């Protein structure tokens, strides 16, 4: 039985530019696509543009993340690492004012690089693969070196959405899930291996013009369960009322787009209590997330303040897919977050 959606989101089927010649949102770009078809040709909007490439890789033993973020007035590069079992965690962030030497490309799958005397992060894209190379001489007192090859399977869908607040404020977000990853992360004398059968990367690509203050929730997971690759992506607050969502489920690379808004319910005085994600009007999404680790990241500078509470834990519950089939979620490793920013 085909499901009835809350409303129809427009699907983009051909390449299109995000902005018009004046740098405002191109109305024809509002919608979602299953392939990265949107050219993020941002211009103008002095000091208001936000661009980032965030990667999170779930290995068997560790979570590893690298982000390059350009906010017009500064470039921020952040790398963090979590050992699930020992809960050894460390995060290193480097900020370069203006960051003019860092080029953030217009296409989702293009090369991005950051390098200074403290860290080097290279995200080289070629032949349907992203090669992530990270070197940090002092990472929690140890030398860190990561060498990861992330596959982008040709037949896989991805979630590429343009969120319109108005013609001057908008965001192109691309969430690419369940990307098989091989390679290693070496920290001091310890080497962690990544096997593409069990290790999956998530890309969060963002290009847009944001309001001065913003807050959002993001929930995601990318894991193998039996013979299925399952990816979850849900967003809250920031897309509400825009007519678009970043809600989707991926099964073996095929995306089931969810056009209904979801509500995140959680205790912001104790983020380690269970979180709940439920669809606003139907019973299509009913998930509980139980954390086992809390990451807290704060930036407090003159121009920008940002607070992220990101939990690592497990999803349980049910999601109904576009074709009406029921997908049971059991102990699916992933992350969930609350992010508030004044930037």
C-alpha positions in Angstrom: 0.0 0.0 0.0 1.5 3.4 -1.0 1.7 5.8 1.9 0.0 9.2 1.9 2.5 11.9 2.8 1.8 15.0 4.9 2.6 17.1 1.9 4.5 16.6 -1.4 8.1 17.7 -1.5 9.4 18.6 -4.9 11.9 16.2 -6.3 14.8 17.7 -8.3 15.8 15.5 -11.2 18.3 17.7 -13.1 21.4 19.8 -12.2 20.4 23.3 -10.9 22.1 26.3 -9.3 21.3 27.1 -5.7 21.4 30.9 -6.2 20.4 33.4 -8.9 22.8 36.1 -10.3 22.2 38.4 -7.3 23.2 35.6 -4.8 19.6 35.1 -3.6 17.9 31.7 -3.4 16.8 30.3 -6.8 13.2 29.2 -6.2 13.6 26.4 -8.7 16.3 24.8 -6.4 13.8 24.3 -3.5 13.3 20.6 -3.2 15.3 17.4 -2.7 17.3 15.1 -4.9 18.6 11.5 -4.6 21.8 12.5 -6.3 24.0 15.5 -5.6 22.6 17.7 -8.4 22.6 21.1 -6.7 25.5 23.6 -7.4 26.1 25.7 -4.3 27.0 28.9 -6.1 27.0 31.1 -3.0 27.9 34.8 -3.5 27.4 38.1 -1.8 25.8 38.1 1.8 29.0 39.6 3.3 30.1 37.6 6.4 26.8 35.6 6.5 27.7 32.5 4.4 28.3 29.2 6.2 30.0 26.3 4.5 31.0 23.0 6.0 32.1 19.4 5.3 31.5 17.2 8.4 32.5 13.5 8.3 31.7 10.9 11.0 33.1 7.4 10.5 31.7 4.5 12.7 34.3 1.8 13.0 34.0 -1.4 15.0 36.1 0.0 17.9 36.0 3.8 17.5 34.1 6.7 16.1 36.3 9.1 14.2 35.3 12.6 12.9 36.9 15.4 10.9 35.2 18.7 10.0 36.3 21.7 7.9 34.0 24.6 8.4 34.2 28.1 6.8 32.1 30.9 8.3 33.3 33.8 6.1 35.2 35.4 9.0 37.0 32.3 10.2 37.8 28.7 9.2 37.4 26.1 12.0 38.8 22.6 11.7 37.8 20.0 14.2 38.9 16.3 14.7 37.6 14.0 17.4 37.9 10.4 18.4 35.9 8.1 20.7 36.9 4.6 21.8 33.5 2.9 22.5 34.7 0.5 25.1 37.2 2.5 27.1 35.4 5.8 26.4 38.7 7.5 25.8 37.7 10.7 24.0 39.7 13.6 22.7 38.9 16.6 20.5 41.2 19.1 18.9 39.9 22.3 17.2 42.0 24.9 15.3 40.6 28.3 14.2 42.1 30.5 11.5 40.7 34.0 11.3 39.3 34.7 7.8 40.7 31.4 6.5 41.2 32.8 3.0 43.5 29.9 1.9 40.7 27.3 2.5 38.6 26.7 -0.5 35.1 25.2 0.0 33.9 23.9 -3.3 30.3 24.3 -4.7 29.8 20.6 -5.3 29.1 18.0 -2.6 31.7 15.5 -3.8 34.8 17.6 -4.3 38.2 17.9 -2.6 38.6 20.0 0.6 41.9 20.6 2.4 43.0 22.3 5.6 46.6 22.6 6.8 48.6 24.5 9.4 51.4 23.7 11.8 49.0 21.9 14.2 46.9 19.7 11.9 46.5 18.6 8.3 43.1 17.4 7.1 42.7 16.3 3.4 39.5 15.1 1.9 40.4 14.1 -1.6 37.6 13.0 -3.8 38.3 10.9 -6.9 36.8 7.9 -8.7 33.8 7.5 -6.5 35.9 7.6 -3.4 36.9 10.1 -0.7 40.4 9.6 0.7 40.5 11.1 4.2 44.0 11.8 5.4 44.5 13.4 8.9 47.7 14.0 10.7 48.0 15.8 14.1 51.4 15.7 15.9 49.9 16.4 19.3 46.5 14.7 19.8 46.0 14.1 23.5 49.8 13.8 23.8 50.1 11.3 20.9 50.7 11.4 17.2 47.4 10.8 15.3 47.4 9.6 11.7 44.2 8.6 9.9 44.2 7.0 6.4 40.6 6.1 5.4 39.2 5.3 2.0 35.4 6.0 1.8 33.4 4.5 -1.0 30.5 6.3 -2.7 28.6 3.4 -4.3 27.4 4.5 -7.7 23.9 3.2 -7.4 23.3 4.5 -3.8 20.8 7.4 -3.1 21.8 10.3 -1.0 19.7 13.1 0.6 20.3 16.5 -0.9 17.8 19.2 0.2 17.4 22.9 -0.1 15.7 24.5 2.9 14.2 27.9 2.3 13.6 30.4 5.1 13.3 33.2 2.6 15.1 34.4 -0.6 18.0 35.8 1.5 18.3 33.0 4.1 18.5 29.4 3.0 20.6 26.2 3.3 21.6 23.4 1.0 22.3 20.3 3.1 23.5 17.0 1.8 23.5 13.9 4.0 25.3 10.9 2.5 24.9 7.7 4.5 26.2 4.1 4.8 29.4 4.8 2.9 31.7 1.7 3.2 35.0 2.6 4.7 38.4 0.9 4.8 41.8 1.9 6.3 43.1 2.7 9.7 43.4 5.3 12.4 46.6 5.2 14.4 46.9 7.0 17.8 50.3 6.6 19.4 51.1 2.9 19.4 47.5 1.8 18.9 46.1 1.0 15.5 42.4 0.8 14.7 41.4 -0.9 11.5 38.3 -0.2 9.4 36.7 -2.9 7.3 34.1 -1.9 4.6 31.8 -4.7 5.7 31.4 -3.2 9.2 32.6 0.4 9.0 30.5 3.2 7.5 30.9 6.9 7.1 28.4 9.7 7.1 28.9 13.0 5.2 27.1 16.2 6.3 27.7 18.9 3.7 26.3 22.3 4.2 26.3 25.5 2.2 24.0 28.4 2.9 23.2 31.8 4.3 22.0 31.6 7.9 20.2 33.9 10.4 22.4 35.3 13.2 21.0 32.8 15.7 20.0 29.3 15.0 19.3 26.0 16.8 18.7 22.5 15.6 18.5 18.8 16.4 20.1 16.1 14.2 19.8 12.4 14.5 21.8 9.9 12.4 23.0 6.4 12.2 24.7 4.3 9.5 25.3 0.6 10.2 25.0 -2.9 8.9 22.2 -5.0 10.4 22.3 -8.6 9.2 22.5 -8.3 5.4 21.1 -4.7 5.3 22.9 -1.3 5.3 20.7 1.0 7.3 21.0 4.7 7.5 18.8 7.1 9.5 18.7 10.9 9.1 16.3 13.1 11.0 16.3 16.9 11.7 14.3 19.1 14.0 13.6 22.8 14.6 15.6 24.4 11.8 13.4 23.0 9.0 10.0 23.3 10.7 7.5 25.3 8.7 9.7 25.5 5.6 7.8 22.8 3.7 11.0 20.7 3.4 12.6 18.2 5.8 15.9 16.4 6.0 14.1 13.2 7.2 15.0 10.0 5.4 15.8 6.3 5.9 18.2 4.4 3.7 18.1 0.6 3.2 20.8 -0.9 1.1 21.5 2.5 -0.5 17.8 3.2 -1.4 16.3 6.3 0.2 12.8 6.5 1.6 12.1 10.2 1.9 9.9 11.3 4.9 8.1 14.6 4.2 6.6 14.8 7.6 8.2 16.9 10.4 9.4 15.0 13.4 9.5 16.1 17.1 12.6 15.5 19.3 11.7 15.1 23.0 14.6 15.1 25.5 15.7 16.5 28.9 18.0 19.4 28.2 19.0 19.3 31.9 20.2 15.7 31.5 21.2 14.8 27.9 22.1 11.3 29.0 18.4 10.4 29.5 16.7 8.7 26.6 15.6 10.9 23.6 12.5 10.3 21.6 11.9 11.0 17.9 8.3 10.9 16.7 6.6 12.0 13.5 4.4 15.0 14.1 1.0 13.7 12.8 1.3 10.0 12.0 2.8 6.9 13.7 5.4 6.5 10.9 8.5 7.4 13.0 8.7 6.2 16.6 12.3 5.9 17.8 14.0 6.0 21.2 17.7 6.9 21.5 19.6 5.7 24.6 23.0 7.5 25.0 26.2 5.9 26.5 28.5 8.9 25.8 28.1 12.7 25.8 30.3 15.1 23.8 30.1 18.7 24.6 31.8 21.3 22.3 31.7 25.0 22.9 33.0 28.0 21.0 32.9 31.4 22.8 34.4 34.1 20.8 33.4 37.7 20.1 31.7 37.1 16.8 30.5 33.5 17.4 29.2 31.4 20.2 28.2 27.8 19.6 27.3 24.9 21.9 26.9 21.3 20.7 25.7 18.5 22.9 26.2 15.3 20.8 25.3 11.9 22.2 26.6 8.6 21.0 24.2 5.7 21.7 21.6 3.3 20.3 18.4 3.6 18.4 15.4 1.3 18.9 11.9 1.6 17.5 10.0 1.5 14.2 10.0 3.5 11.0 7.4 3.0 8.2 9.0 3.4 4.8 7.5 5.1 1.7 6.1 1.8 0.3 4.3 1.2 3.6 6.7 -1.5 4.8 7.7 -1.6 8.5 11.4 -1.3 9.4 12.2 -2.4 12.9 15.3 -0.7 14.4 17.1 -2.6 17.1 20.3 -1.4 18.9 21.4 0.7 15.9 24.6 2.7 16.8 24.4 6.3 16.0 24.5 9.9 17.2 22.0 12.6 18.2 22.6 16.3 19.0 21.3 19.7 20.1 23.2 22.6 18.6 22.7 26.3 19.3 24.7 29.0 17.6 25.0 32.7 17.4 27.2 33.3 14.4 
